[in-house]
Amino acid sequence: MEDTDKKSFFRKYFTNKYVVVVFVFAIWVTFLTDKNLIDIMELRSDIEQLKEQREYYKQKIKENKEKIHQLKTNKDNLERFAREEYLMKKGNEDIFIIMDKKE
């Protein structure tokens, strides 16, 4: 009895030419074209990721511009930056570098 129900289901729906055309079109659009649905979804994901990266880098640029402004306008900040980043020192000073055991 179940076998005849399955056959009647398939015969009912897959003999209808409109259902077959829609099914073939859906397969075509999803998998077989150059710009298929899977590629479009991947590209949208990439676009979202790039937008997030753009916002991150905009924030970093803003922070760096503020640091540059501080370095250009304040001699003490410039001296502190040179000492911390480039280990610069005055002639009569000694520098001690303290490192963690983890490093």
Secondary structure as UniProt FT lines:
FT   HELIX           2..14
FT   HELIX           17..27
FT   HELIX           28..32
FT   TURN            34..35
FT   HELIX           37..73
FT   HELIX           75..86
FT   TURN            91..92
//
